[in-house]
């Protein structure tokens, strides 16, 4: 058609103002339009026009033919401008018309409601009343829809009042609009009151209230309304199903979902794309991703929502690689992604730790001009953080305008996940200083960061902050606090919080059981686990890992073996690599090395690094060269770039006085450029964290520390301490002793003793396992100084007091 429209395109202001009709010119006279007007080519072209461009092309012909005063053209032009969202142009057509028919008011009001602001629509509604135009029911439904979409509850109530005043309180269409407003403004009780008072309800009314309950998170009540709807003789349609399926998914009621799926097939809705998309989403969220994929593959037509539901379903179900395959298939088919697609793909890349594909997704988002979309940028921040490129995440964050709480949370969590604890805390302080109120997610991101610092003073501060922020009743925040106190050495405080909780998640139980385990309180851990078993909460794979670790730290071998068997037999939980590693550690620490090696050989899955690492560590403790070599060779093959395993093997050789083998290992390390992770211990003093590395002298108090250590060494020797230098060779005995005495934990302990008053416990955190000589020395230091010394190494806590350790020398 457009090829025939060759007229020039004037603006609407170029249309001449028509002559005003006299008051005697009645509406009936105006509606008597001559036949030639109906059959005029311009009238036919207007009727066939499909775009605003075509309307503008027809306008010159209407003006030239002097048809602009005809009611037919005025009405048609007004309607076309409103339908295309050109409200200003529609108003210019409307205003000059004398004796305006009411239908023109209704048409323009609909245009204002759909394409202009609520304020403009309401002003025109007031104008209608001033012009003595009696409103019809649809005028109210247009306005009510806008109020619902914009969450304008106060205006919605005003329109509700006008609706009643005009006698429409029993009209099914009007009252359905009222129900919709209250539901969308989260006044669901009021919505149901309006629905319940309706003398008549149609299918749209039922769908509105069902959707309202579903969207307000009342899934169970929404399902109940579907049952009630059928009892009252209304048959659910496709809109009902699309409204209720998300509720089924949220509640994980896959049996009901399958029943609805059966109804879809019986009712003949299986060809509707929106219904199939809702089914894909439901099955995916209920962890039946395979059925969701079958429905997706069977769809003859897919919308963007269909693709997004499938991608999101795979990500939620832990199949990130499949999610990326769907994403790439979508791109291959020429479907342009949306912001939701990009966020799903970014989450998949994050779960995979796939930086290359993550950067491709980022570039694609730039191509789609989504750089200002805060939600997309937040997902990219999370993706880069999980891909260990927190520096790129920081770049996005700094450039992002309109940062939301989610943006700050993503950045804080990103720092915490990458071990940049101080940065996580600094960003938390920055966020707080900008009057941005933290939520649950913020706290469960920052609390674990504090737990890693293992500083009791800061732990108490963040606990107080949670109380002041009214987040101390939140189950996830409380769980994080329990875990934090346990990791800060305050296990009794952790238990007090645990006991005060009115509700506990499985992660809460896991945190407390694991806390007892890392403190060497195996009996308390198993008692708590038995208490858990008696309740309604079922243990998961993490629970059993915590139990097995607790048994390992406490030397409770038979109990550990029993729980490992029970895990699959009684709970159907298949052991993972971490569980096998814990079992090897359990047997190895107890000196049952041959049994541990046979356990490894019989594993149904290929043993991983943690399994052989546990074996090598046990061989170091029990000085078993043969099995140590076997475990080490497996580790060298699995992770040839890790120098720590070479050091462990060298120490095993040194203990056995196999100095030639020690030299070979060190030569190999030198050729490969491998280095041992340096030992580092930290201690907090007056809100400042002090770090110490073995043998270093860069601390401002180094001279005092080394002088104090020499004095302390004499005291503990007098008390019975005998240095163990068996793993050091090629140096004189006094040098060996000096090397041991300047390990990082001893420097930190000395600093703590020098700078705190008598009776104050010393809290130390070390990145490696405490060596045997330092463990013995610290026991004697606690004896001669009368101080409690709490050391958290990479595996567990050691509470030194009065010459003994809480581990009972079993670690």
N, C-alpha and C positions, 0 to 999 in steps of 0.2 A: 504493500500500500504506500509506503513512504516514497517510492519512486514517482508516484503520481502527485505527491504534495510538493509542488514546486514554488509555492508562494513564499514571500519573505516573512520573517518572524518578528512582529512588533512586540513591545512590552505591553503589559496589561494597562499601563497608564495611558497608552495611546488610544484606547477605546473611547469614543466620544460618550459623554454623559447623555443618556436618553432624556427626551422631554418627559416631564412629570405628568402622569395621567391625572385628570380631574377626579374628585371624590365620587362623581357620578358614574365614573367608569368602574363598574363592578367586576368582581372576580369572575362571575359567570360569563360576562362579556369577554374578558381576557382569555378565558379558556377556549373560546370559540375560535380556534386557530384555523386559518384558511388551509385548504388541502395542499396548495402549492408550496406552503412553508414546510409541511411534513416531507414533501417529495423533493425539496430543494437539495442539490448535490452537497451543499455544506452540512445540511442536517444528516444526510446519509454518512458523510465522512466523519462527523462527530460521533455518530453511533458506532462506527467501526474503529475509531481511534483506540490505540492501546498504550500510548506513551504521551507524556507531557510535551515532548518535542513535536509530535504530530498535531496536538491541540494548537500549539503556537503557529504551526504552519497553516492551519485552517483559519485562524483569526482574521487575517487580512481579507479573505474572501467574504467572511461574515460582515465585516465593516463596509466593504465595497458594495455589498448587496443590500445595505441598510437593513440588516436582519437583527441588529443588536438589541432592538426594542421588543423583539418578539419573545413572549414568555417561554416558548419551547427552547430557544437558544440560551436564554438567561438561566433557566433551570438546568439545562444540560451542561453548560459551562461551569456553573457553580458546583455541580456534582462531580464533574471531572477534576476540577482544581482541588476539591476536598479529597477525592480518592487518591490523588497523586501527592498529597501533603502540601500543596501550595495554598496555605490558608490566607496569606495576605492578598493574593490575587482573587481568591474566592470572596473575600470581604469586599474588595473593590467592585466586583460584579454585584454583590448583594445590596450594598448601601443605596445606590441610586434608584432601586426598584420601588415604585409606588404600589401601594396595596399588596404588600408582600404576602404570598400564600404561606400558611403555617408550615407546609412541608419544607420550604426553603430554610426556615429557622431550624427545623429539626436536622436538616442536612448539614448546615454550617456548625451547629452544636456538636454533631458527631465528628466533624473535621477537627474542631478545636480539641475535643476530648482525645482524639487519636493522635494528632500530630503537634499540638501546641501544649502549653503548660496547663496544669490544673487551675491555676489562678485565672488564666485567660478564658478557659472553659466556663468557670463559675461566673465570671463577669458577664459572659454572653448569656448565661442562664438567667441572671438577674435582669439583663436587657430584655429577654423574652417576656418576663413577668411584667416589666414596665410597659411593653408594647401590647399587653393584654393577650399574649399568646398562651393558650392553655397547654401545659406540658403533657406529653403522653408517656406511657410507661418506659419506652425505650430511651427517652431522654435521661431518665434516672439510671438505667442500667449502664449507659455509656459512662456517666460520671462516677458511678460506683466502681466500675472496672478500673478507672484511672486511680481512684483512691486506694484500691486494693493493691494495684501494681506498685504504687509509690509509697505504700505503708502510711497513708494519711488518715489515721484513725479519727482525729477530731473532725476533719471535713466529711469523712464518711458518715459519722454520726449526724452531722447537720443535714446531709442529703437524705439520710434515713428518716429524719424528722419531717423534711419536706415531702417525702414519699408518702408518709402516713397522712399528712395534712391534705394531700391531693387525692386521697382515697385509694391508694394502691397497696395497702398493708396486707391485703389478701391475695394479691396478684402473684402467681407462682414465679414469673420472670423477675419481677422487682425484688421479691424476697430472696430469691436465689442469689441475686446480686448483693443483697445485704449480708447473707451468709458468707459469701466470698470475701467481702471486705473485712469482716471480723476475723475470719480464719487467717487471711493473709497478714493481718495486723497482730497476729498471735493472741487474739482474744477468743480462743477456741470454745470456751464455756459459753460465751455470749453468742457465738456462731451457732452452737448446738441449740441454745434456747430459741433463737429465731427459726431454726430448722424445725424444731419440735412443735412450734406454734403454727406452722404452715398448715392450712386446712387441706391443701392439695400439694402433692409432691410429684414431680416428673423425674425422668431419668437424669436430667441435667442437675436437678437439686441434689439427688443422691450422690452423683459423682462429685459435686462441689464439696459436700460435707465430708465424704470419704477422703478426698484429696486433701482437705484441710487438716483432718486428723493425722494423715500420713506425713504431711509436710511439717507438722508441729511435733513430730517425734513420738506420736501416740499410735504406734504400729498395731498394737494388740486391739485397741478400740476401733481402729480403722477396719481391721479384719472382722470384728464383731458387727460393724455396720453393714458390711457386705452380706453377712448372713441375714441380718434383719431386713435388708433390702429385698432379698429373695423371698423371705417369709411374707412380705407385704405385696408380692406379686410383680416386682420389678426384675427384669432379666438383665444382668450385667452386660455392658457392651465393651467395645475395645478401650474406650476411655477409662472405664472402671478398672479394667485389668492393668492398664498402664499406670494408673494411680496406686493400685494396691500391691503390685509386684515389688516395688522398692521396700515396702513395709515387710513383706515376706523375707526379702533379702536381709534387711537389718536385723530381723529376729532369728535368721538362720533356719527358717522352717521349710526345709527343702521338700518335705512330704506334702505340705500345703501347696508349695510351688509346683510340684508335679501334678497335683489335682487341677490347679489352674491351667497348666499346660494341656492337660487332657480336655478341659473345657474349651480351650482355644481351638483344638482340633475338631471337637464336636460342633462348635459354633461356626466353623468356617473362617476363623480369623488368622489362620496360619500364613496367609499371604500378605498380611499387613506389616509393613516394615517397622512401625513403632511398637507393635506388640512383640515381634521377634526380637527387637533390640532390648526391650524390657526383660524378655526371657533370658537373653544372653547375659545381661547384667545380673539377674537374680541367680542363675546357676553359677556364675563366676564368683559372686560374693558368698555363696554357700559352699564354696570349694569344690564344686562339680564342674571344673573348667572344661573337661572333655565334652560334656553334653552341651555346654555353651558354645564350644567350637563347632560341634556338629550343626547346631542351629545356624550359626554364623555362616558356615560354608554352604548351607542349603538356601540362604537368602538370595533371591533373584535380583533384588535391588537393596543397596545398603546406603544409609545416610552417614554423615560424618559422625553422628552419635553412635552408630553401630560400630564403626572402626574404633572410636575412642573407648567404648565399653569393652571391646575385646582386648585392647591393649592394657587398659586398667585392670581387667580381670586377671590377665596373666601376671602382671606385676604384683597384685594383691596375693596371688596364689604362690608366689615365689618362683615363677618361671620367667625370669627377666629376659633370657635369651629368646624365648618364644614371643615375648612382647615386642622385642626389636625386629623379629622376623615379620610379624604382622605390620609393624610400622614401615619396614622397608617394602613390603608387598603393596601397601597403600600408596607409597611414593611411586613405585613402578607402574601402578595403574593410573597415575596422573591425578590422584585425589590430593587436593591442597590441604595441608594440615591446619588445624586451628590452635589456639593457645592451649586448649585442653590436651590436644595430641602431643604438643611439645612438652608439656609438663609430665605426661605419662612416659614419653620416651626418655626424658631426663631422669626420672625415677628408675627406669630400667637400667640405664647406664650407670647410675649411682650404685645400684645393687650389684651390678657386675664388676664395678670398679674399672669400667672401660673408658679410659680417658679419651682415646681417639674418636670413638663414636660419640662420646659426650660433647667433644668440641665440634663435631659435625652438626649435632643437634643445636648447639649454640649458634653456629653460623647460619643455620636454617632459620632460627628465630630472628636473627638480624635481617635476613632476606625478607621475612614476613612482616618486618617493621614492628616487632613485639618488644623492642628495647625499653619501652615505657610501661609495659605490662608488668606490674609489681609481682603478681602471682608467678608469672613465667620466670622472672629474674630470681625470685625466691627459690624456685625449683632448681635453677642453675647453680645458685650458691650452695645448696645442699649437695648437688651432683659433684661439683668440683671438690667440696670438702671430703666426700666419701672416696673420691679418686686421688686423695692425698695431695691435692693442689689447692690448699687453702689460700695460697697467695692470689690465685685467680679469682677465688671466691671473694676475697677482700676487695679486689679491683672492681668487681660488679657491685658490691655493697656500697663502696664509696661513691660510685657514679649514680647510684639509684636515687631517684627523686621520689618523695612520698613514701619513705620507708614505713612499713607497718610493724606491728609487734611480731608478726611471723618472720619478717626480714631479720630483726634483731635475734630472735630465737634461733633461726637457721645459722646465723654467724656465730653465736655463742656456742651452739652445739658443734659446729664445724671446728672451732678452736679446740674444744674439749676432746673431740674424737681424734684430733691430730696431736694430742699431747701438749698443746700450747695452753696450759692451764692458766698462766698469768694473763694471757691475752683474753681468754674467756671471761675471767673475772673483771678485767678492765672494761670490756665491752658491756658487761652487766652493770657496772658502776656508771658508765656513760649513759646507758639506756635509762637507768633510774634517775640520773641527774636531769634528764630531759623530760621528766614527769610522765614517762611512759610506764604504765602500770603492768608489772609482770603477771603472767598467768601460770597455770600449772605446768605447761610445757617449758616455760622459761626456767622454773625452779628445778624441774627434773633434768634440765641440761646443765645448770650451774652447780647444783649440789654434788653430782658425781665429780665435777672438776675440783671442788674443794676436798672431796674424799681422797683424790689422788695426792693432794698436798699433805694430807694426814695431819692437819693442824687443828687441835681441839678448840683453840680460841676462836678461829674463824668459823668452825662448825657451829659453835654456840651462837655466834652472831647471825649466821644465815638461818638458824632455827628460830631465833627471835624475830627475824625479818618475816619469816613465813607466818608466825603468829600475828604480827602486826598487819600483815596483808590478808588475814583471814583465810589462809590456805592450809592451815594446820589440820583441817578436817578432811582434806583431800587424800584419798587412798594412795594415789601415785606419789604425791609429795611426801607423805608420811613414810612410804616404802623407801624412797630415796634417802630420807633422814635416818631411818634405821640402818640402811647400808652405809651411809656416811659415818655415823658414830662408830659402827663396827670397824670400819677401815681407819678410823682415827684412834683406835685402841680403846675406845670407851664402850666396851661390849656390854657392860651392865646398864649404861644409859640407853643403848640400843634396845635392850630387852624391856626396859621400862616403857619406852615408846611403843614397842610391839604389843605389850600387854594392854596399853590404853586404847588401842585401835578398836573401834566398834565393828569395822569391816576389814577383812584382809583378802588380798588377791594372792594367787599362787606365787607371784614374784615377791610378795611380802614374806611368806614362809621361806622361800628360797634365800632371800637376803639374810634372814636371821640364822638359818641353818648354816649357810656358808660362813657367816660371821663367827659362829661358834667353832667351826672347823678351822678357820685360819688362825684362831687364837689357841688351837690345840685342845679345845674343850669338846673332845669327841663324844663323851658320854652325854653331855648336855645337848649336842646336836642330834644324837639319835633319840633322845627322850622327846625332843621337840618334833622330830619326824614321826615318831609313833603317835604323838598327839594329833598331828595333821592327818594321819591315816584314819583316825577314829572319827574325824569330822566329815563334812561334805566336800571339802576341797581335795581334788585329786592331784597327786604329784605328777610332774611332767619330767621331761628328759633333764632339764636343768636341776630339778630337785635331786634326782638321783646322782647327778654329777657332784653336787654339793655334799651329799651323804657319803659318796665314795671317797671324796677328798678329805672329809672329816675323819673317816676311818683310817685313811693313809697317814694323816698327820698325828693321829693318836695311837697308831700301831694296832688297831683293832682289825686284824686280818680276817679272821673267820666271819666277823660281822659283815665286813665289806664283801666277801665272797658270797655270802647269803643274799645281800641286797642286790648284787649284780645279777644273780639268778632270778630273784623275785621281779626285777625290773621288766623282763620280757614275759615271764610266766604269768605274773599276776596282773600286770598293767598293759601288756601288749606294746611296750616301748622298745623299739629296736635300738641296741647300743650304737652310738656313733664313735668317731675316732677319739673324741675327748674321753669317753667312758673307758675305752680300751687303754688309753694313756694313763688314766687314773688307776686302773687295775694293775698295770705294770709298775707304777709308782708304789702302790700298796704292797705288792709282793717284794719289790726290790728294796724298799726301805727296811723291810723286816728281815732282809738277808736271804730271802728265798729266791736267789738269783736264777738258778736252773729252772725253777718252776715258772718264773717270770718269762724266761727265754722260750720255754715250751709254749707258754700262753701266746706269745707273739707269733710263733710258728703256726699255731692252729687258728689264728684269726681268720674270719670269713672274708675280710676285706684287706686290701694291701696296707700294711702298716705305714703310718705317716711319721712326720718329723717328731711330733710330741711323744709318740710311743717309744721310738728309739732314743729320744732325748731323756726320757724318764729312766730307761734302761742304763744309759751311759752315766747318768747322775748316781744311780744306785751302785754301779760298779766303782765309781769314785769313792763313795762312802765306805764300801766293803772291800776295796782294794783288790778287785777281780780283774786281772789283766786280760785274760782270754776273752771273756764275754764283753769286756770294755772295748777291745779291738774290733770285735764283730759289730757291736752297736755303732762305734765310731765310723767304720767303713760304710755302713748303710747311710749314716748321716752325711758323710762327705759326698756321697752320690746324690742324695736328695737336695742338699743345700751346700754346694761347694764353696760359697762365698762367705760362710759364717765362720769366723775365727774362734768363737767361744768353744766349739766342739773340739777343735785341735788343742786348745789350752787344757780342757778337761782330760783329754787323752794323755797329754804331756804330764799332767799332775799325777795321773794313775801310774805312769812309768816312773816318775820321780819318787813316788811313795815306795815303789818296788826297787828303787836304786838302779833302774835301767837307764842310766844317763846317756848311753849311746842312742837309745830310741827317743829320748827327750830331745837330743840334738837334731835328729832327723825330722821330728815334727816341727821344730822351730825353723829349720832350714826350708821346709816345705811352705810354712807360713810366710817366710821372708820372700821366697820366689813368687808366691801368689799375691803378695801384698796384703795378706790378711792380718788383722789386728784384733786383739781382745777388747771387748767393750770395757772402757775404764770404769772402775768402781767409783760411785758417787753417793755421798750421804748428805742429807739436808736436815737442818734443824731450824725451827722458827723461834725468834726472840723479838718480843715487842713489835709484832706485826711485820717483821722483816725476815725473809727466808735467807739463810746462809748455807751455801753449798761448799762441800769439801771433796776434793779428789785425792786419791792415795798419793802420799809423798809430796804434795804441792805446798808451796810457801807463799802463795799470793794473797792470803787473807790478811787484813790489817793487824790481826792479833796473833799472827803466826809465831813470833818469837815467844810470846807468853804461852801459847798452846804447846809448843814443842818442849819448853822448859817444864811445864806442868806435867806433860806426858812422861818425861824422864823421872820426875819425882814420884809420879803415880806408879810407874813401872817398878820402882824399888819397893814401894809399899805392898803391891800385890805379890811380888816375889817373896817378901817376908811373910806373907799370909799363906804361901804355899803354891803360888802360880809357877808353872814350868812351861816356858815357851815351846811350841811345836813348830819346828822349821824343816820338817821332813820333805816338803815339796820344793825346797829352795836348794840350789847347788851352785857351784862355781864361784862362791864368795865365802869370806870368813864367817865364823859362827856369830860374831858380834854384829856383823853387817846383816846377816839373815834375821837376827832378832830385831834389828832396827827397821828393816823392811816391813816386818809384820806389825811392829808397833806404830807405824804411820799409815796403816790402812784407813780408808776414808771414814769408817764408822768411829774409829778411835779419836780421830781429829774432831769429829762432830761432838762426841761425848765430852771430850776435854773442854771444848768451847762452851758447851751447855753447863758443865760443872763450874766453870770460871765465872759465868755471867748470870747465874741464878742463885737464889738463896737456899739455904739448907731446908730440906723437906719438899722442895719442888721437884716433881717427876721430870725426867729428861725424855723427850720424844724425838726419836731418830727415824728417818726413812732412807733405806738403801735400795739401789736399783738392781743389785745382784744378791745372790745367796750369801749369808754370813759364813765366813770361813770358820773352821773348827777352832783355830787358835784365838781368833777374836771373840768367839762365843765363850770360850773358857776365861779369857781375860776380862770380859764384861761381867761375868759372874763375880769374879774377885773384886772388880771395881765397885760393884753394887754393895759388896760386903764391907770394904774398907772405908767407903764414903757414906754409907747409910742411906744411899739414894736409890729410888726406883728408876730403872732405865727401861724404856719401852722401845724396842727396835722392830720396825716393820721392814722385812726384806722382800724380795720378789715373790716369795712363796707363802709367808706366814708371819705371825707376830711372835715376838719373844718378850716376855715380861720378866726382867731380871730384878730380883729383890733378895736382900740378905744372903747373897752368895748362891742362889739357885735360879733356875729358869723355868718358866711355865711349860716349856716343851719337854721337860724331864730328860733333856739331852737326846731327844728323839726327833730329829728333823732332817 
